[in-house]
């Protein structure tokens, strides 16, 4: 924090456990939206007639939306205060409402009589997924920022733990919705070009739960007003008003790890983009021996991918307990190890021909998933100075979005080339390429040099004072 704008902080109070739970509860619904999108998007677009060689186009839109929205939500919410609503809640409310509407529209992309492979159907789906991701990103960011706003250092571990718990519960349920609904008798196949009821009803359920869970957070959690916020964060409001800041100036003063972590993030998230895009096709080709998106085998593979994504979530929860015990000396080795584990999972998925092997593959993928969603943020937040944290977290998400965009653009050339090499099974080869990217990422970890900013140093100093 700049010397001109900092002053002595007033200690933050301890929050009741119920408050910690409720301030993160809405993340359950937001995670459902993202999980349904990532696990069913490829299936939806291939079902309505998208050319597999052009799937990358549709997968460019969500990260592009996130790359624009998340920094802006961070920046504007850092400078927002609406009486009776707060600083972060207005963005949660708007984002959730629009995301709910789009979740009812997206799975109906093939239900309006456009026809299989119709450009109207594909454009309807593309615009729907764009707005769904825009608003999901808008509703997700407040849950990350409110912890930094309201929770003291002693309770942050608990707050982040509940954030992760609700997120994983939401993801687990969303991944299993299509499989579970099919088991209850809901149709898993439909007319050519129409998304099955099992997928449509899954999105409807997710939308309803997103609305309910967000309402709990909005009505049960009251944010600190500007005066209290400044006292708790040691900010001199008058001096801050005189200080001119912009996204460009904030970015130019980013800590070095912001950039070195971006290198590792590039390879990690490019790999996961290929998983979300091509895993259903790879499973269908390797286990059900079909690449026909209108076949029962392809739809069964889509359901199984949801089950495997749930396996990934459970593995992430369990391995997350291991990662919660890391320290400055072990953080980077486990970061690299997690990426190697993900590479092993991708490699197995590219060649597995049984359900059992696919389960094992997704256990390793789950290890990689929790690694890239926890360790980089720990390293980054330790290096921040405590002033523009919301903006930095938003801008750091560009390192998640940009590689996904690059991966999707590259797929236009890679997928046809790999399809020729593998006699039509380009999806499995794209997964294999993702494994290679993860190996490169594992080596890139060692470029990162951890540092501590003012907030982390203050926490260390306060801990030493308590011990003394």
N, C-alpha and C positions, 0 to 999 in steps of 0.2 A: 504494500500500500504506500502511496506517495506520502512523504513526511508532512506535506501541507494539509492533508485531509485526514490524518489519523489522530486519535486521542485515546485516553485511557478507556478501556472497555468496562461496561457494567456486566457482572457475571450473569450468564443466562440461567434461568430457573430449570429445575428438573421437571420434565413433563410426565404426566400420568401415562401408564402403559397403554390405556385405552386411547389416548391422544396419538401416541406413536403408531398404534395399529390403524387408527382411522385416517391419519394423514397420508398413509401409504396404501390404504385399502383400494382406492380407485384404480391403482396400477394393475389390479387383477383384470379389470375390464379392458384396459388399454392393451395389456399383454395378449388378451384373447384376440383383439382385433389384428394385431401384428402377426400372431401365430396362425390365425386362419388365412391371412393374406399370404404369408410365406409358404405354408404347407399346401394350399389349394390353388394358388394363382396359376401355376403352370398347368395344372389339371383343367382349370376353367377355360383358359385360353386355347388349349389344344382341343378341348371338347367342342368349343364353338367354331373351330376350324382354323386356328392359327397355324401357319407353316412352322414346323420345328426349327427350321434354319433362321426364322425371323423372331423367335421368342425373345431374343435379347432386347428387341425394341421395347416390348412391354415392361421389361425389367429395368429399363433405364429410368422410367417415370418415378417410381417410389423413391429411390435414393436422390434423384434430382429434386424432388419435393422436399425431402429431409434436409438437403444441403442448403436450400433457400430458407426454409421455415425455422429450423432450430436455432441458428444464430440470431435471427430476427426476434424470435420469442424471448431468447435470453436477453438481448439488448433492450427491447421495449419493456419487458416485465421488470428489468432492473430499474426502469424509470417510470413505473406505473404505480399509482395508488388510487383506487376507487372506493370511497366510503361504503361500508357494509358488504363489499365484495372482496377487496384486498388487492394484493400485488400480483400473485400468480393465478388466483382463482378465475378471473375473467377469461383468461386464455384456455383454462381447462373447460369452462362451461361452453364456450363457442366451439372449441375443437370437438368436444364430445357430441354435441348436438348434430353437427354436420356429419361426423363420422358415423353416427347411428343411422342417419338417413341413407348414406351411401352404402352401408352394409346391407341394407334391404334391397338396394338397386343392383349392386355388382353381380351377385349370383344369378340374376335374371337377364344377363346380357344376351342369352340365346332364346329368351322366352317371348320376344315381342314380334316374332314372325319375320325377322331379318333374313333368316336362311343360314345354312351351314357355310362357313367361310366368308359370309357377307362382310364387306368393309364397314357397313353400318354397325353390325354386331361387334366387330373388333374395335371400332372407334368408341362405341358406347362403353365397352369394357375398359378400354385404355383411359378414357376420361374419368370413369368411375374409380379406377384404381389410383389415379392421380389425386383426386379429391379425398379419397379414403386415407391415403398416406399423408397428405397435407394436414388433415385434421387429426389423425392419430398422432402425428408428430407434435402438433400444437397441444394436444391433451396430455402427452407423455412428459414433456419437459417440466411442467410445474411440479410433478412428483419428485424429480431429481433436485430441483432448486429449493423446494420448501424445507428440505432437511437441513441444508446449509443456512437457511434463513432463521429457523426456529429451534434447532436442536443443539444443545451444548456438546462439548467434546466428549464428555463421559458417556453420553447416551447415543452418540452417532452410530456406534457399532450395532446397537439394538435397532435403531431406526433403519439402517441399511439392511439389516437382517430381515426385518419385516417387509421391506420393499422387495427383497429377493423372494421371500416366501410367497407373498401375494402374486408376484410376477410368475413364478414357477407353477403355482396352483392354476392360474389362469391359462398359461400355455399348455399345461398337461391336459386340462379339460378340453380346451379348444382342439388340440391335436386328435383327441379321441372322439370328438363329436360325430364325424361322418361314420366312423367304424361302429360306434355304439348305436347310432340311429339305424344303421343298416341291420345290425343284429336284432333290433326291435321291430324290424319289418318295414322300415321306410325304404322306398325304392332307391337303389344305387345305380340304376341305369335309366336312361330316358330316350326320347326320340332324338334322332341325329341332329346334332347342333344345339341341344338343350341340356343345361346343367342338371344333374340328378337332384331329386328332392333331398337326399341325404346331405348334400353340400349346401343347398339353399337354406334348409332349416337350421343347419349349423351356424350360418351367418346370422340368421334371425335371432337365435339364442344368444349368440355373442353380442349382438347389438343391444338386446334387452339387458343383459348383465352389465355391459359397459355403462348404460344409463343409470342403473341402480347403484353400482359401486361408486360411480363418480358423484352421485347425489349425497352419499354418505360423507365423502370427504368435503364437499362444498358446504353442507349444512352443519357438520359437526366440528370443523376445524376453523378457528379464527386466527388469521395472520396478525403478526405484530404491526401496529401502526407505524408510520415513518419515524416518529420520535423515539419509540421504543426500539425499533430496528437499528437506528443510528447509535443509540446508547449501547445496545448489546454487541454491535459490530465495531465500536470505536471509530465511528465516522463523524467528522466535523461537517455538518450539513452546509454551513455557510461557505466554508472553504471549497467544498466539493462543487457548489454552484458556480464558483469562479473558474474552476478547472474545465478546460475544453477537452472533451474526449470524443472519439468516433470509433467506429469498428476498425478502421484502418490503423489508427494510432494504438488502439488496444492490441491488435494483432501484431504490430511492429514491436511491441514490448513483451510479446509472449516468451515464456522461458524456453530454453533450448530443447528441453525434453518434449515440448509441444511438437516440434518438427521431427525429432528423431523417432519418437513414438509413431508419428505419421507414416514413416517408412515401413515399420512392422505392421501397422494397421492396414496398409495398402495390400500386402500379400495375404493377410488373414481374411479380410472382408471380400476381396476378389474371389477367393476360394469358396466362401460361403454363398456368394452370389451364384456360382455354378451349381452348388448343391441344391439351392432352392429352384433353380431353373430346370435342371436336368435329372434330379434324383428320381422323380416318378417315371420318366422315360427309361432310365437305366434299370430300375427295378422291374418294370414291365417287360423289357427286352430280356433280362437275365433270368428272371424267375418265372414269369408268365409267358415268355417266348412270343411276345407280340409287340408291335410298335404302332398298331392301329388304335388311335385315340377314341374311336367309337365302340370298341370292343368291351365285353364284360371283363376281360383280363386286364385291360388298361385301367378301368375304373376300380377294380379290386386292388391293383397296384397303388392307386391314389389313396385308397383307404389304408393300406398297409404302410404307406409313407407317413400317414398321420400317427399310426401306432408307433412307428420307429422314432418319430419326432418326440413322442411322449417318453420313449425309452431314453432318448437324448436328454430330456429334461430331468428325469430321475438321476441319471448319471451325473448331470451338472450339479444337482443339489448335493449329492453325496460327496463329489470331489470338491465342491465349494467349501465344505467343512474343513478339508485339508488346507485349502488356500487361505482360510480365515486365520490360520496360525503362522502365516509367513512373517518374515521380518526383513530388514534391509539387506541382509546377507543372502537370504534364500529366495527373494522375490524374482530376480532375473533368471536363475537356473530353472525355477518352476515355470516361469513364463515360456522359456525356450522348450522345456519338456512338454508343456501342454500343446504347443504347436506341432511337435513331433508326433504326439498322440493323435492329433487331428489328421495329420498326414497318413498315419497308419489306418485310421478309419476310412478315409477317402479311398485309399488303395484297396482295401477289402471290399468296399461298396462297388467299386468299378468292376470287380471280377466275381462277386458272390453269386451263387446259383441256388442258394437255399435261404429260407427265412431265418434260420438260426444264425448263419454267418452275417446276415444283414443286421440282426440284433447286436451282435458283437461289434460290428462296424460302427453302429450308432452309439454304443457305449464310449468308444474312443472319441467319436465326434463330440459327444457331450462334454468330455474332458476339455477338448479344445474350445468349445463354446463358452463354458464358464470362465476359462482362462482369459479369453479376449474381452470378456465383458466385465472383468473385475480388476485384474492386475494393471492394465494401462490407466484406468481411472484413478487407482490408488497412487500410481507414480505421478500422474498429472496433478491431482489435487494437492499432493504433498508439496509440489513446486509452486503453487499459486500464492499470491500475496494477500488474498482475502478481500479485495475490492470489487473486481469485475468477474467474480466466479461464475455467475449465470451466463454471461457472455462468452467466457472462455469454454465452458462446458458445451454451449451451443455450437461454437466454432469448431471445437474438437470433433464433434459429430460429422463434420465435413470429411474427416479422415475415414469415417465409416461409409459415407455416401459416395465420395469421389471414386474409390476403387471399384465400387459396384457399377458405376456408370462406365468406367473404363473397361471392366470385364465384359459388360453387355455389348459394348461397341466392338470389342475384339472378337466376340463370339460370332459375329457376322462372317468373319474370315475363318475362324478356327473350326466352327461346327461343320461346315461343308468339307473342309480339308480332312478332319478326323473321320467324318462319315465315309469318305472314299477309302481311307486307310483301313477302316474296320468293317467294310461291306454293309454300311447302313446303321451301325450302332454308334452313332456320334455321341449320344448322351453319356455312355459309359466312358468314352475317351475324354470327354470334358471333365468328368469327375476325377479321372486319373490326372489330368492337367492341374486340377485343384490341389491334389496331393503334392505335386512338384512345387507349387507356389507356397504351400505351408512349410516345406523344407527350407526354402529360401528365407521365409519369414523367421524361422527358428534361428538361423544364423544371424539375421538382422537384429535380433534382440540385443546382441552384445555391442551394438553401436550406441545403445541408450546409456546415458550416465545420469543416475538419479541425483536430484538436488532437492533442497527443502526451502520453501518460501517462508514468508513471515508467519502465516497461519500455523504451519507445521512447527516452526521454531517456537512460537508462543506456547503451543500445546506441550512441547518438550520441556520448556522452562517452567510452566505451571506444574507439570508432573514432578519435576525436581524439587520445586518448592514444597509440594505436598509431602514428598518423601522426607525432606529435611525437617 
